[in-house]
């Protein structure tokens, strides 16, 4: 009888593997896990991947939440690799990547699972995201496409008060890396996130590969989480400057082709790079300028590296 009940539950509520990556923020991760204990969806497994934390040892996570699957990485391989290691351990029909600095609402999983169960050609979805410290303000209600010249895009609804103006689910350019659900079968088809990014742009690149495989990306309006944003890297840091600058070019190299690649490269060389250089100089941010150029020159040093274009398979 117990096996029959388990089988019925797995059909009605397919297993969702929730993966989060911790780096030196055990207390923050525990707050996420506390919120996951209150959800109404009855069939989940929670996987926490620690990326070699040293400043705040992750022992407290295992002590306070003994029911989780805990993966200890000996080296910090980055956000993408950390999530990939979690995916390798997952057993769920659906994979939900959650930033450790998010707080979920009790019924946020059901709308996403229901959407997947009724839409076979959807490859990835994200819920509505509001700012945790300004809970009425939207961070994400979808993304606009990345401009193929400037390599920039914007989040729909960003910094707007949520008065119901985005209460309709819709197709969007990208899912949001802070909360992103995918079918495991899609990951098996397109591969996992590229290790080359380490931090930033990895989920946008992943979404492009998912779309090229014939799937769509959706924003789900009636699923809601809250995001504390940039707890691990800081709202503004040299680390953020380096990887955003480096990976913007990496993203172009992996996803733009022919004329689009040439125009994007020319824009970076003749407009974006001079503009950013002037900005750092006029504000006397000399250290940040060095970091910025180091990020750009990384792409020159690795111009012929095949691993820039590799996609790890599950």
C-alpha positions in Angstrom: 0.0 0.0 0.0 2.8 2.4 0.9 4.5 1.8 -2.5 1.2 2.4 -4.3 0.7 5.7 -2.4 4.3 6.7 -3.3 3.7 5.9 -7.0 0.4 7.9 -7.0 2.1 10.9 -5.4 5.0 10.8 -7.9 2.5 10.9 -10.8 0.5 13.7 -9.3 3.5 15.5 -7.8 6.6 14.6 -9.8 9.8 14.9 -7.9 11.5 18.3 -7.9 15.2 18.5 -7.1 16.0 21.8 -5.6 19.6 22.8 -5.9 21.4 25.7 -4.2 25.1 26.7 -4.0 26.6 27.9 -0.8 29.8 30.0 -0.6 30.8 31.5 2.8 27.2 32.2 3.6 25.9 29.3 5.7 23.5 31.5 7.7 22.0 32.9 4.5 21.6 29.4 3.1 19.9 28.2 6.3 17.4 31.0 5.9 16.5 29.7 2.4 16.3 26.1 3.7 14.0 27.3 6.6 11.7 28.8 4.0 11.7 25.6 2.0 10.4 23.7 5.0 7.2 25.7 4.8 6.3 24.9 1.1 3.2 23.0 0.2 4.6 20.9 -2.6 4.9 17.4 -1.2 7.6 15.8 -3.3 11.1 17.4 -3.2 14.7 16.7 -2.6 17.0 19.5 -1.5 20.7 19.5 -2.6 23.1 22.0 -1.2 26.5 22.3 -2.9 29.2 24.0 -0.9 31.9 25.6 -3.0 34.8 25.2 -0.6 33.7 27.8 2.0 36.4 29.0 4.4 35.1 32.2 6.0 31.9 30.7 7.2 32.2 26.9 7.5 29.1 25.0 6.2 28.8 22.6 9.1 25.8 24.5 10.5 23.9 23.8 7.3 24.1 20.0 7.8 23.4 20.3 11.5 20.3 22.4 11.2 19.0 20.6 8.1 20.0 16.9 8.3 17.5 15.9 5.6 19.3 17.6 2.8 21.7 16.1 0.3 25.0 17.9 1.0 27.8 18.0 -1.6 31.2 19.4 -0.5 33.4 20.7 -3.3 37.2 20.8 -2.4 37.7 23.8 -4.7 35.4 26.8 -5.6 34.7 25.9 -9.2 32.1 28.7 -9.6 28.4 29.1 -9.7 27.8 27.1 -12.9 30.0 24.2 -11.8 28.4 24.2 -8.4 25.0 23.9 -9.8 26.2 21.3 -12.3 27.5 19.1 -9.5 24.1 19.4 -7.9 22.4 18.4 -11.1 24.6 15.3 -11.3 23.2 14.2 -7.9 19.6 15.0 -8.7 16.8 12.4 -9.2 13.9 14.7 -10.0 11.8 15.0 -13.1 12.3 18.7 -12.7 15.4 20.6 -11.6 15.0 23.9 -9.7 18.1 26.0 -9.2 17.7 28.5 -6.4 20.2 31.1 -5.3 21.0 30.7 -1.6 20.0 34.3 -1.0 16.4 33.7 -2.0 13.4 33.2 0.3 10.5 31.3 -1.2 6.7 31.5 -0.7 4.9 28.4 0.4 3.1 27.6 -2.9 5.7 28.7 -5.4 6.5 25.3 -6.9 3.0 24.1 -7.9 2.4 26.7 -10.7 5.7 25.9 -12.3 5.3 22.2 -12.2 1.7 22.5 -13.6 3.0 24.7 -16.4 5.6 22.1 -17.4 3.1 19.3 -17.2 0.8 21.0 -19.7 3.5 22.5 -22.1 5.8 20.0 -23.6 8.0 22.4 -25.6 9.0 24.7 -22.7 12.6 24.3 -21.7 13.0 26.6 -18.7 10.9 28.8 -16.5 11.3 31.4 -13.7 8.9 32.8 -11.2 8.2 36.4 -10.5 11.0 37.8 -8.3 10.7 40.7 -5.9 13.4 42.3 -3.8 13.5 40.8 -0.3 14.3 44.1 1.4 11.7 46.0 -0.7 9.0 43.2 -1.0 6.6 45.2 -3.1 9.3 46.0 -5.7 9.9 43.7 -8.7 13.3 42.5 -9.7 12.2 40.2 -12.5 9.1 39.6 -14.6 10.9 38.4 -17.6 13.9 39.5 -19.6 14.3 41.5 -22.8 16.6 40.0 -25.4 20.3 40.8 -25.3 21.2 43.5 -27.9 23.5 41.9 -30.4 25.6 45.1 -30.7 25.8 46.4 -27.1 25.5 43.0 -25.4 23.1 44.5 -22.9 19.6 43.7 -21.9 17.1 44.6 -19.2 14.8 42.9 -16.8 11.1 43.5 -17.4 9.4 45.2 -14.5 12.7 46.0 -12.8 12.4 48.4 -9.8 8.6 48.8 -10.4 6.1 48.4 -7.6 4.1 45.3 -8.2 0.5 46.3 -8.7 -0.5 43.4 -10.8 0.8 44.8 -14.1 2.7 41.6 -14.9 0.1 39.1 -13.7 0.2 37.1 -16.9 2.6 34.3 -17.7 4.5 34.9 -21.0 7.3 33.8 -23.1 10.5 35.6 -22.3 14.1 35.9 -23.6 15.8 34.4 -20.5 15.0 32.7 -17.3 16.6 34.2 -14.1 19.5 32.5 -12.5 18.3 33.2 -9.0 15.3 30.8 -9.6 15.2 28.6 -12.7 13.3 25.3 -13.3 14.1 22.9 -16.1 13.0 19.4 -17.0 15.9 16.9 -16.5 15.2 15.6 -20.0 16.0 19.0 -21.4 19.3 19.1 -19.6 20.1 15.7 -20.9 19.5 17.0 -24.4 21.3 20.3 -24.3 23.9 19.7 -21.6 24.6 21.5 -18.4 25.8 25.1 -17.9 29.2 25.9 -19.4 32.0 25.8 -16.8 33.9 28.6 -18.6 31.7 31.4 -17.1 32.5 30.7 -13.4 30.1 33.6 -12.5 27.5 35.6 -14.5 26.0 35.1 -17.9 26.0 31.3 -17.5 22.2 31.1 -17.3 21.7 33.4 -20.3 24.0 31.2 -22.3 22.1 28.1 -21.2 18.8 29.6 -22.2 20.2 30.4 -25.7 21.2 26.7 -26.1 17.8 25.6 -24.9 16.1 27.9 -27.4 18.3 26.6 -30.2 17.2 23.1 -29.3 13.6 24.1 -30.1 12.3 25.0 -26.6 10.8 28.3 -25.3 11.6 30.1 -22.0 8.7 31.4 -19.9 8.0 33.8 -17.0 5.4 32.3 -14.6 3.4 35.1 -12.9 1.7 33.2 -10.1 4.9 31.8 -8.6 6.8 34.2 -6.3 10.1 34.3 -4.5 12.1 37.1 -2.9 15.8 37.8 -3.6 18.3 39.4 -1.3 20.6 39.9 -4.4 24.4 39.7 -4.5 25.0 38.5 -1.0 28.0 36.3 -2.0 29.8 38.7 -4.4 28.7 42.1 -3.1 26.5 44.6 -4.9 29.6 46.2 -6.4 33.0 44.4 -6.3 36.1 43.8 -8.3 35.0 40.2 -8.7 31.7 41.3 -10.2 33.4 43.8 -12.5 35.9 41.2 -13.7 33.4 38.4 -14.5 30.7 40.6 -16.0 33.2 42.2 -18.3 35.0 39.0 -19.2 31.8 36.9 -19.7 30.0 39.5 -21.8 32.6 38.8 -24.5 32.6 35.1 -23.8 28.8 35.1 -24.3 29.2 36.9 -27.6 31.9 34.4 -28.7 29.6 31.5 -28.0 26.2 32.8 -29.2 26.8 35.4 -32.0 27.7 34.3 -35.5 28.6 35.9 -38.8 27.5 39.5 -39.2 26.1 39.7 -35.7 29.5 38.7 -34.2 31.4 41.2 -36.3 29.1 44.1 -35.5 29.1 43.2 -31.8 32.9 43.0 -31.7 33.2 46.4 -33.5 30.8 48.0 -31.0 32.9 46.7 -28.1 36.1 47.9 -29.7 35.0 51.4 -30.8 32.3 52.4 -28.4 31.9 50.2 -25.3 35.6 49.8 -24.3 36.6 53.5 -24.9 33.4 54.6 -23.0 34.1 52.4 -20.0 37.8 53.4 -20.0 36.9 57.1 -19.9 34.3 56.4 -17.1 36.9 54.7 -14.9 39.5 57.4 -15.6 37.3 60.4 -15.0 36.1 58.8 -11.7 39.7 57.8 -10.8 38.8 54.2 -10.4 42.2 53.0 -11.5 42.1 49.6 -9.8 38.8 48.8 -11.4 40.1 49.9 -14.7 43.0 47.4 -14.4 40.4 44.7 -13.5 38.3 45.6 -16.5 41.3 45.4 -18.9 42.4 42.1 -17.4 38.9 40.7 -18.1 39.1 41.9 -21.7 42.6 40.5 -22.2 41.5 37.1 -20.9 39.6 36.7 -24.1 42.7 37.5 -26.2 44.8 35.1 -24.2 42.1 32.4 -24.6 41.1 33.3 -28.2 41.8 29.8 -29.5 40.9 27.7 -26.5 38.4 25.0 -27.5 37.1 24.7 -23.9 35.5 28.2 -24.3 32.9 26.5 -26.6 32.5 23.2 -24.7 29.2 22.2 -23.1 29.4 19.6 -20.3 27.0 16.7 -20.8 24.9 15.0 -18.1 
